[in-house]
Amino acid sequence: MAKKVAFLQGNEAAAQGALYAGCKFFAGYPITPSTEVAEVLSAELPKIGGKFIQMEDEIAAMAAVIGGSLAGSKALTATSGPGLSLKQELIGYACIAETPVVIVNVMRGGPSTGMPTGPSQSDVMSAKWGTHGDHPAICLVPASVQELFEETVRAFNLAEKYRTPVMVMPDEIVAHMRERIVFPEPGELEVIDRTAPSVPPEQYKPYDTKFGDVPPLAAFGSGYRFHVTGLNKMDDGFPTTKAAVVQAEEERQVRKVDANIDDIVKFEEYMLDDAEVAVVAFGSTSRSARFAVNEARKQGIKAGLFRIKTFWPFPEKQIKALSSKVKALITPEMNLGMCTVEVRRCAEGKAPVHGIFRVDGEPINPGQILDKIKEVK
Amino acid sequence: MSQRYEIRFSGAGGQGLILAGVIMAEAASIYDGKQAVQSQSYGPEARGGASKSEVIVSDSMIDYPKATVVDALLALTQEACDKYSHDLKEGGILLIDSDLVTKQPKGNFKVVSFPIINTAKNEVGREIVANIVALGAIVALTGVVTRESAEKAVLARVPEAFVELNKKAFQLGYEKAAAAM
């Protein structure tokens, strides 16, 4: 049977990806340019016994999503810059309470209200450093409508597998553009569910490390009782200030991601084998970069593209290797240098890193990147 | 990039230009089996303000999703025409509403003009279908999607009660543009 195809908007694809992954709970507060994610789920979730709730604000929406997840449902919220700022305290709560949740954050111009309908890539640092304290961070940056579907599925998988919040961050262009999408059949993409406890309720501890760095998670209402808090906690979920326990727990939470970087980090290499100039880009900007690389090749310039698909954890190892192979790196991005600073850190001075920055609500066009390639080749 | 064809629908917010672009791209990608990307840019206003919707059609993978040099431009308002005609390709096509765009940009391109909104209002009977009149005209002028695919795409997007209205709008737009060529 032919696969189902559709001409879909990025945000609609994110919502469909969430449904494919088994999302049964959405709480949110509408905000441009992410609203279509909520719109689709408000229509679809009730049909499959799921719940959609529009909360009074973004903070409450984040709290509701944590609650939905702890009650056993795969849970999603969708927002944009100003909403992400509001959610940050509770994102930290989800980190320390080790609650799987997915946040789709569509990047628009900022700070504050900024440019609600203008594209941006300036929330990538907020994805890691927005909430205070040491904590794991996973952030995916898709570049097409198909990929937004697939990466939303993967975001749920990573959230469930590592019991931690995962962010999907398309820029406004990727979220609002429409492309043909081929829907995967059920079972075609991997769908991961959280590990359920293997012990009876009276023996259950929500943070029992004898099961590894990611302890099984019981659903509230299923007969398993446990305590949830934002305080540093012991294996039974109750607060503690015991130095050795707090140290070990904090390290374990961060290790959930740090020890599994190869499982989480995804990237794409294009024309890099003999490249002398490498463009490192993500989201819609990577599409401008690909156009520019193709044009450069036509003109006999050995250019290539490293496309970041997982922004956090950052593809350190790969950028480090790349920087010792090429003469120069170019980092176009719709912000004032957030990815550039990471690439520069990983390059450790082995190759110069040239940023191209735009924050005027216009995309970085292929011509800008091509000019830079010619300048530094 | 020779197979890359870029179309920009522009006018004021609320004129249905994004929908016109979506239908054009659906015709190309779902019914004609080509690659297509539709994107848009608009202000924070719900109505008014210059608005544009861009469609890229290609035989191969489309990387950059926005226009680089525009092959065909529709402008339904003077403001949109002034703002969005600067990157129209030499030898490209400019379709304008003859009542609303009185100052034509200078350049080496083919200008086709007829009263698009007036056609919708007085000949089809509803101003709201001006976007479909314009779409019919763009399909005739560019030939980048087949007439059959475009009609199918229009009809797949409209509620049953408005099928005839939209069919008529599309046909009138197509025929008027074909006659003006």
Boltz contact constraints between the chains, C-beta under 6 A:
constraints:
  - contact:
      token1: [A, 7]
      token2: [B, 26]
      max_distance: 6.0
  - contact:
      token1: [A, 7]
      token2: [B, 29]
      max_distance: 6.0
  - contact:
      token1: [A, 7]
      token2: [B, 30]
      max_distance: 6.0
  - contact:
      token1: [A, 116]
      token2: [B, 44]
      max_distance: 6.0
  - contact:
      token1: [A, 117]
      token2: [B, 42]
      max_distance: 6.0
  - contact:
      token1: [A, 117]
      token2: [B, 44]
      max_distance: 6.0
  - contact:
      token1: [A, 177]
      token2: [B, 37]
      max_distance: 6.0
  - contact:
      token1: [A, 177]
      token2: [B, 39]
      max_distance: 6.0
  - contact:
      token1: [A, 177]
      token2: [B, 65]
      max_distance: 6.0
  - contact:
      token1: [A, 178]
      token2: [B, 38]
      max_distance: 6.0
  - contact:
      token1: [A, 179]
      token2: [B, 37]
      max_distance: 6.0
  - contact:
      token1: [A, 180]
      token2: [B, 29]
      max_distance: 6.0
  - contact:
      token1: [A, 287]
      token2: [B, 63]
      max_distance: 6.0
  - contact:
      token1: [A, 287]
      token2: [B, 64]
      max_distance: 6.0
  - contact:
      token1: [A, 287]
      token2: [B, 65]
      max_distance: 6.0
  - contact:
      token1: [A, 288]
      token2: [B, 64]
      max_distance: 6.0
  - contact:
      token1: [A, 290]
      token2: [B, 63]
      max_distance: 6.0
  - contact:
      token1: [A, 291]
      token2: [B, 63]
      max_distance: 6.0
  - contact:
      token1: [A, 291]
      token2: [B, 64]
      max_distance: 6.0
  - contact:
      token1: [A, 363]
      token2: [B, 66]
      max_distance: 6.0
  - contact:
      token1: [A, 366]
      token2: [B, 64]
      max_distance: 6.0
